[in-house]
Amino acid sequence: MPYVNIKITTPGVTKDHKRRLIQGVTQLLVDVLDKKPEHTHVVIDLVDEENWGFSGELTSVLRGNDTPD
């Protein structure tokens, strides 16, 4: 039973985006690993930009949506 966890930041993510991600990841597991779609679980965690960072800074600051304290 494959389990895939996708973590992405929240701005601009629509229900259609999530649906397409789930369909695409499921199909990838079918194509590459011959997994059954009915046994494949995909979970999408939406993370606020303030709760994600890289290069030592908040994603919200790097994207210009916030200012450092």
Buried (B, 14 or more C-beta within 10 A) or exposed (E): EBEBEEEBBEEEEEEEEBEEBBEEBBEBBBEEEEBEEEEBEBEBEEEEBBEBEEEEEBBBBBEEEBEEE
